[in-house]
Amino acid sequence: MESTAISVAQQILESIAAARSADGFRRAALGALQAALEVDDLFWVHQSEGGWSIVGSEAGLLPLPHDLIATAADQMEVLRGDGWLAVPIAGHTMPAELLLVRPPSALTMEEAQSIAALLHSGLLIADQQARAFGQVRQLQTLLDLANRWQGEHDPGQLLQSIAEAAAQALNGDRASIFLWDKANHELVGHPALGVPGGPLRIRDDQGIAGKVLKTGQPYRWDASQSDKDLNREVGRKLGYTTTSLVAVPLLDRKHRTIGVFEVLNHSQGRFSEEDQRFLIELARHAAAAVENTQHIAALVAVRDRLVQSASDSLQLVGQCPQIVTLRDTIGRVAPTELAVLILGENGTGKEVVARSLHLQSDRRDQPFIAVNCAAIAETLLESELFGHEKGAFTDAVAERAGKFELASGGTLLLDEIGEMSLGGQAKLLRVLEDKTVVRVGGSKPIHTDVRVIAATNQDLIKLVRAKKFREDLYFRLNVVTLQLPPLRERGDDVVLLAQHFLEQFAHQIGRRPPRLSEKAKRRLLAHSWPGNVRELRNLMERISYLTRGEVVEETDLQFVLSPASSADTEGIPSHLSLSDATALFQRQYIQRHIDAAGGNLARAAKAMGMHRSNLYRKMNQLGMSDPASYL
């Protein structure tokens, strides 16, 4: 038997080395003993949650000596009876473990005691190894999850990932992360794994989750305990039975409870203290990740509100057919990546349209950079657009990113594109085709993801014909053309815009917005607006700051004459009938002389070579201000 004992001992040691859990050791050691002892029946019996668990291939087919098992476990002595040998392995300070051997003569008392001592030591070592392996696995899981969670910005996806990881790491059936809705006195499960139909809501003073929230202390429960603290109502509704759970509080950075983390139904019956400690650590990282995600979500919400506010403030005000069509086109073109060319006179709002395209696109949370090509010297254009390295030229004292780099991911407006030199156009075309820039003085290509919008008040087709603008660049930029109408062709939009600007400036300076009198409206409609919307905006800004009354009168409208409108017919819309154009010209002509005479109608009439009474009559016919209001 000595050689057998040595063989058994060797096999048991090998079982210890290979075991990753106590149950794994039991099965390995039992197999080694069966091979060495050559007995009819050999079983390993150990206490578990529901009574006795039996390891052995025939355990379910044989009647076992329960009285003998109980007596041997209580007395911790090797006993014979009912045709069996009961060998206690562990007891008293730990759950009972026994070997059942048949026939009982297979082992002497001394041999049985030696094997029991060896199995007891192996069981302790296997249990310690299992704990160590479990802790290493859990710590590795914790590190991997913490790193992954910090990069997750979607709150729903983050909570789903955390719950799934907790259930898997703790061998649970499902998990719930309850965030405290303090205002409504509810705990809201985000998510409650296995619960269909959205978040699970429970009262914040009910069940074990409510108890953990109130006390701030972790809690473990299994079926051997009273279920008075368990909220069975949810389980009944879902057809789910809870047999064990572990719940810990979620604490923010200031150690305030913000929710409860709960894992249900351990695969082996109950959650251990190690499981609880791991869940506490997991909850610490989860709470930090949740806080970060909530902070990011709040920032994103603020950003979206600001973007929407900016988009609302850049509305194209007006109801004329050209503006209605333009708004519709912008709405359809903005979400695309198509290049856009904006045409229109100075002051018609080309940059407003460009910003509106940007704010209605998927790039709205990225930069919008505007460059006035006419304001940059040709020698500096390449540096301005593409950047330069330190020492690239005399004034390059430090490296500098160009506009294309700064606008990467967003939108770049090239205003007054018609003023760009042919050399600059060639370099711009290369960047648009390759989507890379090279800084002045550098050699490294830098990738850029930019949507380019070009704008000009010039006739690019004429410039192309005159060989002053590259034809290939023209077609590259002119995928979609937006033509902005001059203000003089927008009819009643002049009044709508004027009132819009009055309200805008009144809000800025904290006063009630004044309203336009009927004569003021007629005067605005009669003006030729050589400066377009920009001129109207400046006029309304001046009125908002300098007038104190609640009504804007015609006399408050002091137009600044443009040098470009010195010719008598300059600025008269071509779409007007001859009669309307003549009336508009006469109003403008008379008003200029009245303004030049400082409001003295007698002097104005003399300058125009007519009698004062004839001037009165003509002004009444044209619907101009009451002549009596003048000097």
C-alpha positions in Angstrom: 0.0 0.0 0.0 3.0 2.3 0.5 3.5 2.6 -3.3 -0.2 3.2 -3.7 -0.1 5.9 -1.1 2.8 7.6 -2.9 1.0 7.3 -6.2 -2.2 8.8 -4.6 -0.2 11.6 -3.0 1.5 12.4 -6.3 -1.9 12.4 -8.1 -3.4 14.7 -5.5 -0.5 17.1 -5.8 -0.9 17.2 -9.6 -4.6 17.9 -9.1 -3.8 20.8 -6.8 -1.4 22.3 -9.4 -4.0 22.0 -12.2 -7.0 23.2 -10.2 -8.5 26.6 -10.8 -11.3 26.1 -8.3 -12.3 24.0 -5.3 -14.8 22.1 -7.4 -12.1 21.5 -10.1 -9.8 20.1 -7.4 -12.5 17.7 -6.1 -13.2 16.3 -9.5 -9.5 15.9 -10.3 -8.6 14.4 -7.0 -11.6 12.0 -7.1 -10.4 10.7 -10.5 -6.9 10.1 -9.2 -8.2 8.2 -6.1 -10.5 6.0 -8.3 -7.6 5.0 -10.5 -5.3 4.3 -7.5 -7.8 2.5 -5.1 -9.7 0.4 -7.6 -12.9 0.5 -5.5 -16.5 -0.1 -6.6 -17.9 3.3 -5.6 -16.2 6.5 -4.6 -17.9 9.9 -4.0 -17.0 13.3 -2.7 -19.8 14.8 -0.6 -19.7 18.5 0.4 -22.1 21.0 1.9 -23.6 23.6 -0.3 -26.5 26.2 -0.2 -29.3 23.6 -0.7 -27.8 20.8 1.5 -25.3 18.2 0.2 -23.7 18.2 -3.2 -22.1 15.0 -4.5 -19.3 14.5 -7.0 -19.2 11.1 -8.7 -20.4 9.6 -11.9 -23.0 7.3 -10.2 -24.1 9.7 -7.5 -27.7 10.1 -8.7 -28.2 6.3 -9.1 -27.3 5.0 -5.6 -29.0 5.5 -2.2 -26.4 7.2 0.0 -26.1 6.7 3.8 -27.2 10.1 4.9 -27.2 9.3 8.6 -23.6 8.0 8.3 -22.6 11.2 6.4 -24.1 13.5 9.0 -22.6 11.6 12.0 -19.1 11.5 10.4 -19.3 15.2 9.6 -20.4 16.1 13.1 -17.8 14.0 14.9 -15.1 14.5 12.3 -14.1 10.8 12.6 -13.7 8.1 10.1 -16.8 5.8 10.4 -18.0 2.5 8.9 -21.6 1.6 8.4 -24.3 0.6 5.9 -21.5 -1.0 3.8 -19.7 2.3 3.4 -16.6 4.1 4.7 -17.2 7.8 5.5 -13.9 9.8 5.6 -14.3 13.4 6.8 -12.0 15.9 5.0 -13.1 19.2 6.5 -15.7 20.5 8.9 -16.3 22.6 12.1 -14.6 25.9 10.8 -15.6 25.3 7.2 -18.4 23.5 5.3 -18.3 19.8 5.7 -16.4 17.7 3.1 -16.4 13.8 3.1 -15.3 10.9 1.0 -17.6 7.9 0.7 -15.9 4.6 -0.2 -17.3 1.2 -0.9 -16.3 -1.4 0.1 -15.4 -0.1 3.5 -12.4 -2.4 3.6 -10.7 -0.6 0.7 -8.8 1.6 3.2 -7.5 1.2 6.7 -8.3 3.9 9.3 -4.7 5.2 9.1 -4.7 5.3 5.3 -8.1 7.0 5.3 -6.9 9.7 7.7 -3.7 10.3 5.7 -5.7 10.7 2.5 -8.2 13.0 4.3 -5.4 15.2 5.6 -3.8 15.4 2.1 -7.2 16.3 0.5 -7.9 18.9 3.2 -4.6 20.6 2.5 -5.2 20.4 -1.3 -8.7 21.8 -0.8 -7.4 24.8 1.1 -4.6 25.4 -1.5 -7.1 25.0 -4.4 -9.5 27.5 -2.7 -6.7 30.0 -2.2 -5.5 29.5 -5.9 -9.1 30.0 -7.1 -9.4 33.3 -5.1 -6.0 34.5 -6.4 -6.9 33.6 -10.0 -10.3 35.2 -9.6 -8.8 38.4 -8.2 -6.2 38.6 -11.0 -9.0 38.1 -13.6 -11.2 40.6 -11.9 -8.4 43.2 -11.7 -7.5 42.7 -15.3 -11.2 43.0 -16.2 -11.4 46.2 -14.1 -8.4 47.8 -15.9 -9.7 46.9 -19.3 -13.2 48.2 -18.6 -12.0 51.4 -16.9 -9.9 52.2 -20.0 -12.7 51.4 -22.4 -15.3 53.3 -20.4 -13.3 56.5 -20.4 -13.5 56.6 -24.2 -17.3 56.0 -24.3 -19.4 59.2 -24.7 -22.8 57.7 -25.3 -24.6 57.4 -21.9 -26.9 54.5 -23.0 -24.1 52.5 -24.5 -21.8 53.1 -21.5 -24.3 51.9 -19.0 -25.1 48.8 -21.1 -21.4 48.0 -21.3 -20.9 48.4 -17.5 -23.9 46.2 -16.6 -22.9 43.4 -19.0 -19.3 43.5 -17.7 -20.5 43.3 -14.1 -22.8 40.3 -14.7 -20.1 38.4 -16.6 -17.3 39.2 -14.1 -19.3 38.1 -11.1 -21.0 35.1 -12.8 -24.4 36.7 -12.4 -27.4 36.2 -14.5 -28.2 39.9 -15.0 -27.3 43.4 -13.6 -28.9 46.7 -13.2 -27.5 50.2 -12.7 -30.0 52.4 -10.9 -29.5 56.1 -11.1 -31.3 58.2 -8.6 -34.0 60.5 -9.9 -34.2 62.5 -6.7 -36.8 64.9 -7.8 -39.3 62.1 -8.6 -38.2 59.8 -5.7 -37.3 57.0 -8.1 -34.4 54.7 -9.0 -34.2 54.3 -12.7 -32.4 51.2 -14.1 -30.2 52.2 -17.1 -30.2 49.5 -18.2 -31.9 46.7 -16.4 -30.5 43.7 -18.3 -33.2 41.3 -19.3 -35.9 43.9 -18.8 -37.5 44.8 -22.2 -39.3 48.0 -23.0 -36.8 50.7 -21.7 -35.7 51.8 -18.2 -37.0 50.0 -15.1 -38.4 52.5 -12.5 -38.9 51.7 -8.8 -39.5 53.8 -5.8 -36.3 54.9 -4.1 -37.5 53.6 -0.7 -38.4 50.0 -1.8 -36.4 46.8 -1.9 -32.8 46.2 -1.3 -31.8 48.8 -3.9 -33.7 51.4 -1.8 -32.1 50.2 1.4 -28.6 50.5 -0.2 -29.5 54.0 -1.4 -30.7 55.1 2.0 -27.8 53.6 4.1 -25.0 54.0 1.6 -23.8 50.4 2.6 -23.4 47.3 0.4 -25.8 44.4 0.8 -25.7 40.7 -0.1 -28.7 38.4 0.0 -29.4 34.8 -0.9 -32.3 32.4 -0.6 -31.2 31.2 2.9 -32.1 34.6 4.3 -35.4 36.3 4.9 -36.8 38.0 1.9 -38.6 40.8 3.7 -36.2 43.4 2.2 -36.6 42.0 -1.3 -39.0 43.7 -3.7 -40.8 40.7 -5.3 -43.3 42.8 -7.2 -40.9 43.6 -10.1 -39.9 39.9 -10.4 -43.6 38.8 -10.5 -44.3 41.3 -13.3 -41.2 40.1 -15.3 -41.6 36.4 -14.5 -38.2 36.4 -12.9 -37.1 34.9 -9.6 -34.3 36.3 -7.6 -32.2 33.7 -5.7 -29.2 35.9 -4.8 -27.9 39.4 -5.3 -25.2 41.8 -4.4 -25.9 45.6 -4.4 -23.5 48.5 -3.7 -23.9 52.2 -3.8 -22.8 54.4 -6.7 -20.8 57.4 -5.3 -19.8 60.5 -7.1 -16.5 62.3 -6.6 -17.8 64.0 -3.5 -18.9 60.7 -2.1 -22.6 61.5 -2.5 -24.8 58.6 -3.5 -26.1 58.9 -7.0 -27.5 55.4 -7.5 -27.2 51.7 -6.9 -25.3 49.0 -8.7 -26.9 45.5 -8.5 -26.0 42.0 -9.8 -28.5 39.2 -9.5 -28.4 35.3 -9.3 -24.9 34.0 -9.0 -24.4 30.8 -11.1 -23.1 28.9 -8.0 -25.8 30.1 -5.5 -24.4 33.1 -3.6 -22.1 36.1 -4.0 -19.0 36.1 -1.8 -17.4 38.9 0.1 -14.8 39.0 -2.7 -17.6 39.5 -5.2 -18.9 42.4 -3.1 -15.4 44.0 -2.8 -15.0 43.7 -6.6 -18.4 45.3 -7.3 -17.5 48.2 -5.0 -14.3 48.8 -6.9 -16.2 48.4 -10.2 -18.9 50.8 -9.0 -16.2 53.4 -8.2 -14.9 53.4 -11.8 -18.5 53.1 -13.2 -19.6 56.2 -11.2 -16.6 58.2 -12.5 -17.4 57.1 -16.1 -21.1 57.9 -15.6 -20.2 61.4 -14.3 -17.8 62.1 -17.2 -20.4 60.9 -19.7 -23.1 63.0 -18.1 -20.8 66.0 -18.1 -20.0 65.5 -21.7 -23.7 65.0 -22.6 -24.5 68.2 -20.8 -21.7 70.0 -22.7 -23.0 68.5 -26.0 -26.5 69.7 -25.1 -25.2 73.2 -24.4 -23.2 73.2 -27.6 -26.3 72.1 -29.6 -28.4 74.8 -28.0 -25.7 77.4 -28.9 -25.4 76.1 -32.4 -29.2 76.2 -32.8 -29.3 79.7 -31.3 -26.6 80.8 -33.8 -28.5 79.2 -36.6 -31.7 81.0 -35.6 -29.9 84.3 -35.4 -28.6 83.8 -39.0 -32.0 83.3 -40.5 -32.5 84.8 -44.0 -35.2 87.2 -43.1 -37.6 87.9 -46.0 -40.6 86.6 -47.9 -39.8 87.6 -51.5 -39.7 84.7 -54.0 -35.9 84.8 -54.4 -35.3 84.5 -50.6 -37.9 81.7 -50.2 -36.2 79.8 -52.9 -32.8 80.5 -51.5 -33.8 79.2 -48.0 -35.1 76.0 -49.5 -31.9 75.5 -51.5 -29.7 76.1 -48.5 -31.7 73.5 -46.5 -31.2 70.9 -49.2 -27.5 71.6 -50.0 -26.3 72.2 -46.4 -26.2 68.5 -45.3 -24.2 67.5 -48.4 -20.5 67.9 -49.1 -21.1 69.8 -52.3 -18.9 72.8 -53.1 -20.9 76.0 -53.1 -20.3 79.3 -54.9 -22.2 82.3 -53.5 -22.7 85.3 -55.8 -24.1 88.7 -55.0 -23.3 92.3 -54.6 -21.4 93.6 -51.6 -23.6 93.7 -48.5 -26.2 91.2 -49.7 -25.3 88.7 -46.9 -22.9 86.2 -48.6 -21.2 85.4 -45.3 -24.5 84.9 -43.6 -25.5 82.4 -46.2 -22.1 80.6 -45.8 -22.6 80.4 -42.0 -26.1 79.2 -42.5 -24.9 76.4 -44.7 -22.3 75.5 -42.1 -24.7 75.5 -39.1 -27.2 73.3 -41.0 -24.6 70.7 -41.9 -23.1 67.8 -40.0 -20.0 70.0 -39.5 -21.8 72.5 -37.3 -19.8 71.6 -34.2 -16.5 72.1 -36.0 -14.8 75.4 -36.9 -16.1 77.9 -39.4 -13.2 80.0 -40.8 -13.7 83.0 -43.2 -10.9 84.4 -45.3 -11.2 87.6 -47.3 -8.9 86.9 -50.3 -9.0 90.6 -51.3 -7.5 91.6 -48.0 -4.4 89.4 -48.2 -1.3 90.4 -50.1 -0.4 88.0 -52.8 3.0 87.3 -51.2 1.2 86.3 -47.9 -1.7 84.4 -49.4 0.0 81.0 -49.4 1.2 81.4 -45.8 -2.3 82.5 -44.7 -4.1 79.6 -46.3 -1.5 76.8 -45.9 0.6 77.9 -43.0 4.4 78.1 -42.7 7.3 76.6 -40.8 9.6 78.6 -38.5 12.2 80.4 -40.5 10.4 79.9 -43.9 10.8 83.6 -44.5 12.0 86.7 -42.7 9.0 87.3 -40.5 8.3 83.6 -39.8 9.6 83.6 -36.2 7.4 80.6 -35.3 5.5 77.9 -37.1 1.9 78.7 -37.9 -1.0 76.6 -39.0 -2.9 77.9 -42.1 -6.6 78.4 -42.5 -7.1 75.0 -44.1 -5.6 73.3 -41.0 -7.6 75.5 -38.6 -10.8 74.7 -40.5 -10.1 71.0 -40.7 -13.3 69.1 -40.0 -15.4 72.2 -40.6 -16.0 74.8 -43.2 -13.7 77.3 -45.0 -15.3 80.4 -46.6 -13.1 82.0 -49.3 -14.7 85.4 -49.7 -13.9 87.6 -52.7 -12.4 84.6 -54.5 -12.3 86.6 -57.7 -9.5 88.8 -56.2 -7.1 85.8 -55.9 -4.1 85.8 -58.1 -3.6 83.1 -60.8 -0.7 81.7 -58.8 -2.8 81.4 -55.7 -5.6 79.9 -57.7 -3.3 77.1 -58.9 -2.2 76.2 -55.4 -5.8 76.3 -54.2 -6.9 73.9 -56.9 -4.1 71.5 -56.0 -5.2 71.5 -52.3 -8.9 71.0 -53.3 -8.0 68.0 -55.4 -5.5 66.3 -53.1 -7.0 67.3 -49.8 -3.5 67.9 -48.4 -1.5 71.1 -47.7 2.2 71.6 -47.3 3.3 74.6 -45.2 5.6 77.2 -46.7 9.1 76.0 -45.9 7.9 72.5 -45.0 7.8 69.2 -46.9 5.3 67.1 -44.9 1.9 66.7 -46.4 -0.9 67.6 -43.9 -4.3 66.0 -44.6 -7.3 68.4 -44.3 -11.0 67.6 -44.3 -12.6 70.9 -45.2 -15.7 71.9 -47.0 -14.9 74.9 -49.1 -17.5 77.6 -49.8 -16.5 80.4 -52.2 -18.1 83.8 -52.5 -17.7 86.8 -54.8 -19.4 89.9 -56.1 -17.7 89.6 -59.5 -18.8 87.9 -62.7 -16.4 84.9 -62.7 -17.5 83.9 -66.2 -16.2 87.2 -67.5 -13.0 86.8 -65.5 -12.5 83.3 -67.0 -13.0 84.6 -70.5 -10.5 87.4 -69.7 -8.0 84.7 -68.5 -8.0 86.3 -65.0 -9.6 83.3 -63.3 -8.8 79.6 -63.9 -11.5 77.7 -65.7 -10.7 74.4 -63.9 -11.0 76.1 -60.5 -14.2 77.8 -61.5 -15.8 74.4 -62.3 -14.3 72.9 -59.1 -15.9 75.6 -57.0 -19.1 76.0 -58.9 -20.9 72.8 -58.2 -23.9 74.6 -56.6 -24.5 78.3 -57.2 -26.5 80.5 -54.8 -27.4 83.9 -56.2 -28.3 86.6 -53.6 -30.6 89.3 -54.8 -29.8 92.9 -54.1 -32.0 94.6 -51.5 -33.5 97.0 -54.0 -35.1 94.0 -55.8 -36.6 92.5 -52.6 -39.7 94.7 -52.3 -41.3 94.6 -48.9 -38.5 92.6 -47.4 -36.8 96.0 -46.8 -39.4 96.7 -44.1 -39.2 93.2 -42.6 -35.4 93.4 -42.4 -35.5 96.9 -40.9 -37.9 95.8 -38.1 -35.8 92.7 -37.5 -32.7 94.7 -37.1 -34.5 97.2 -34.8 -35.6 94.4 -32.5 -32.1 92.8 -32.6 -30.3 96.0 -31.5 -33.0 97.0 -29.0 -32.5 93.6 -27.3 -28.7 94.3 -27.2 -29.0 97.7 -25.6 -32.0 96.9 -23.3 -34.7 99.1 -24.8 -38.1 98.4 -26.3 -37.8 98.1 -30.1 -39.2 101.2 -31.9 -41.7 100.7 -34.7 -41.5 102.2 -38.2 -44.1 104.9 -39.2 -45.9 104.5 -42.5 -43.9 107.4 -44.0 -40.7 105.9 -42.8 -41.6 102.6 -44.4 -42.3 104.3 -47.7 -39.0 106.2 -47.5 -37.2 102.9 -46.9 -38.9 101.3 -49.9 -38.0 104.3 -52.0 -34.3 104.2 -51.3 -32.0 102.5 -53.8 -29.9 100.7 -51.2 -26.5 100.8 -52.9 -25.0 99.1 -49.7 -27.7 96.5 -49.6 -28.5 94.7 -46.3 -25.3 95.9 -44.7 -26.4 99.5 -45.3 -29.9 98.8 -43.9 -28.4 97.1 -40.9 -26.0 100.0 -40.2 -28.9 102.5 -40.5 -31.1 100.6 -38.1 -28.2 100.3 -35.6 -27.7 104.1 -35.7 -31.4 104.7 -35.2 -31.6 102.2 -32.3 -28.8 104.1 -30.4 -29.7 107.7 -31.3 -33.5 107.9 -31.3 -35.4 108.0 -28.1 -39.0 107.8 -29.3 -41.1 104.7 -29.8 -41.8 105.5 -33.5 -39.2 105.9 -36.2 -40.2 108.8 -38.4 -39.1 109.6 -41.9 -37.0 112.5 -40.6 -35.0 110.0 -38.5 -33.8 108.2 -41.6 -30.5 109.9 -42.5 -29.1 108.0 -45.5 -25.4 108.0 -46.2 -25.0 108.5 -50.0 -22.7 106.0 -51.6 -20.1 107.3 -54.1 -21.2 104.4 -56.3 -24.7 105.9 -56.7 -23.7 109.4 -57.8 -25.1 108.9 -61.3 -28.7 109.9 -61.5 -30.1 106.5 -62.5 -27.7 104.4 -60.4 -29.4 101.9 -58.2 -32.9 102.0 -59.8 -34.1 98.4 -60.1 -34.4 97.3 -63.7 -37.5 95.2 -63.1 -39.7 98.3 -62.4 -42.0 99.7 -65.0 -41.0 103.0 -66.6 -43.7 104.8 -64.5 -42.5 103.3 -61.2 -38.9 103.8 -62.1 -39.6 107.5 -63.0 -41.4 108.0 -59.6 -38.5 106.3 -57.7 -35.9 108.5 -59.5 -37.9 111.7 -58.8 -38.2 110.8 -55.0 -34.5 110.1 -54.8 -33.6 113.2 -56.8 -35.8 115.5 -54.7 -34.7 113.9 -51.4 -31.0 114.4 -52.3 -31.6 118.1 -52.9 -33.6 118.5 -49.7 -30.8 116.7 -47.7 -28.2 119.0 -49.4 -30.3 122.1 -48.5 -30.5 121.0 -44.9 -34.3 120.5 -45.1 -34.9 124.0 -46.5 -37.5 123.4 -49.3 -37.1 126.9 -50.8 -33.4 126.4 -51.3 -33.9 122.8 -52.6 -36.6 124.1 -55.1 -34.3 126.8 -56.3 -31.4 124.3 -56.8 -33.8 122.2 -58.9 -34.9 125.2 -61.0 -38.6 125.1 -59.8 -40.9 127.1 -57.7 -41.4 126.1 -54.1 -45.2 125.5 -54.5 -44.5 123.2 -57.5 -42.1 121.3 -55.2 -44.8 120.9 -52.6 -47.3 119.6 -55.1 -44.8 117.2 -56.6 -43.8 115.8 -53.1 -47.5 115.2 -52.3 -48.0 113.4 -55.6 -45.0 111.1 -54.9 -46.2 110.3 -51.4 -43.2 112.0 -49.7 -43.2 113.6 -46.3 -45.5 116.5 -45.5 -43.7 119.5 -46.9 -44.8 121.5 -43.9 -42.5 119.4 -41.7 -39.5 120.9 -43.5 -37.9 124.3 -42.9 
